[in-house]
Amino acid sequence: MKKIQMVDLGSQYQKIKSEVNASINDVLESSAFINGPLVKEFQSNLEKYLGVKHVIPCANGTDALQIAMMGLGLKPGDEVITTDFTFASTVEVIALLGLTPVLVDVCPNLFTINVESVEKAITPKTKAIVPVHLFGHCANMEVIMDIATKHNLYVIEDCAQSMGADYIFSNGQSVKSGAIGHVSATSFFPSKNLGCYGDGGAIFTNDDDLAHIIRGIVNHGMYTRYHHDVVGVNSRLDSIQAAVLNAKLPHLDAYNKARQSAAKKYTEKLQGIEALVLPVVRCDQPNGAASCNCHVFHQYTIRLIHGDRDALVTHLNSKGIPCGVYYPIPLHRQKAYKSERYNEADFKVTNQLSNEVFSLPMHTELEDDQIDYIVNTIKEFLG
């Protein structure tokens, strides 16, 4: 059995080595390292894949979120509602811009933002909602968009973990993650479903005017060289990272299917263990992950509801099985984001999840014997 890794990028690279190397070599030969032809080619290819009018590449996913908010013209003091159960970058950029983060609870099994909590949190100062498509599963975008329309709010999708996932509306319409909100932000961090070999990110929108504003913001506020029309930042996807992404994009659907297949095997083998709550998919089609593309399993995240989660993680690590705890401390308890506005009673689910969740190795190269070993080790610990 191969050594088990949380993400096996090395084995993935070996399978696409010639494509990636050729794409990178094109950049080296051209020496167009910033805003070169491959950046524009990747941008165009991703627009076609997602079905969005505009993809604006940038330096990383955190920048993508910040630039999206800057592009919308949000002002200091404006309230932005987002989930308490996610990585800090989502709330970090809200605070950096002088906006007021309003954290709300999540759904216990889907881990995504609770739409009822969103509606309750809206005030006259609320300007935007940031749903996070956590672990590869889309938030309830149909209801969120309805809430936003009702209250005249912007929706900024954080789709860093859900690249390639489909959201199915009640009328049967299927739309790619990131193509639903007013603007969306993603990360191409190496471990993502579509990852580069460094940092990278992008903003998506179907709004022509917003896209124009954002294109200026990512490049020091310039549309014409040395003419600074808006306050901007320096946030560009370099050509070598675009070359890697352009080589990997045609494989994305296959990568997601491999993740879904691994998730299905995990679920089949762990089913029936009373101490565990396994991942679920909002789509009610038979066989869950194998029958739809609603969840692309950036992580395979389990809840241990009876037992010591940290002891189990330690046991797995001792047996050569890496696993992650995403996220051990809710954002409302983080020193940087504590506020007297928050009431612990409003975060019952997030507080519970932070004590229960753990994520198993999940990537495109997982092999059956590795999955069997991981499952048997869990069963061994739980007795």
Residue, then its C-alpha position, 0 to 999 in steps of 0.5 A: m500500500k502506498k503511503i497515505q496522504m491527505v492530498d496526493l498532488g505528486s501522484q496526480y502530477q505524474k499522470i498529467k506531467s507531459e501536459v503540465n510541463a508543456s504548458i509551463n514551457d510555453v510560458l518560459e519560452s514566451s517569457a510572458f510571466i504576467n498577464g501573458p496569453l495563457v492567463k487569457e486562455f485559461q480565463s476564457n476556458l474557465e468562463k466556458y466551463l462555468g457558464v459565466k460571462h466574466v472570469i477575472p483571475c487574481a493572486n489568491g482566494t482571499d484577494a478574490l473575496q476582498i476584490a469582490m467586496m471592493g467592486l460592489g462598493l461596500k462601505p465601512g459600517d455596512e453589515v455582511i452576513t456569513t457563516d461562523f463555520t468556515f476558514a477565517s479568510t471569509v470574515e478576514v476580508i470583511a474586517l479588513l475593509g472596515l465592514t461589519p461581519v455578522l456571523v450566523d449558524v450552519c446546518p448540522n449535516l450539510f455544514t453550510i449557512n443556515v438560511e433561517s439564521v440569515e433572514k433573522a440577522i438582516t438589519p437596515k445596515t445589511k448589504a451582502i450575504v456570503p454563503v460558503h460552499l463548504f467541503g464541496h457542497c453548495a449552500n442553499m442558493e435558491v433560498i439565499m437568492d430569494i432572500a437577497t432579492k427580497h431585501n435588496l442585498y448582494v450575494i457573494e459566493d465563496c466557492a473555493q471548495s466547490m469548483g465544478a459542483d452543480y446546484i440544482f434549483s427546484n425547477g430542475q435547472s442546473v447551474k455551476s457553483g460560482a455562477i449563481g450569485h451577483v459575484s463569486a470568489t474562488s481559490f486555486f490553492p494547490s489542494k483545491n479540486l482545481g489547484c495550481y502549484g502556488d497561490g491563485g484565485a479568481i472572481f466570477t460575475n455575469d455583470d458587465d459593469l461589475a466585471h469592468i470595475i473589478r478588472g481595474i481593481v486587480n491591477h492598481g485601479m488602472y484601465t490605461r497604464y498610469h491612469h488610476d481610475v479607482v483605488g485598486v490592489n496588485s493581485r494578478l494570477d501569474s502565467i505559470q500558475a495559469a499554465v498549470l490550471n489550463a492543463k488541469l481544467p480539462h481533467l476537473d470533471a474526472y477529478n471530481k468523479a474520482r473524489q465522489s467515487a472515493a466518498k461513496k466507498y467511504t460511506e458504504k464501508l462506514q455505514g451503520i456505525e452509530a457513533l458516526v454521522l456521515p456526509v450527506v448530499r442535499c440532492d435526494q437522488p438514489n445512492g447520493a454522491a454517485s448519482c449527482n454532481c451536487h457535492v464534489f467532496h473537497q473534504y470527506t467530513i465526518r461527525l463523531i457524535h459518541g466518543d473522543r474526536d481528538a483521541l480518534v484523530t491521534h489514533l489515526n495519525s499514529k497509524g499513518i493516516p493523516c486527517g484534518v479538523y476543519y474547523p476546531i474553533p468557531l469564528h465568533r470565538q476567535k480573538a480577532y473576531k469576538s464581539e459583544r454582539y454575539n450570543e452563544a445560544d445562536f451558535k449551537v450547531t457550529n459549537q457542536l460541529s467544532n467538537e465533532v468533525f474530522s476529515l479523512p484523506m480525500h483526493t483524486e489518487l485514493e486507492d481501494d486498499q488505502i480506503d480499506y485500511i483507513v476504515n478498518t483503523i476507524k472501526e478498530f478504535l471505535g470497537 
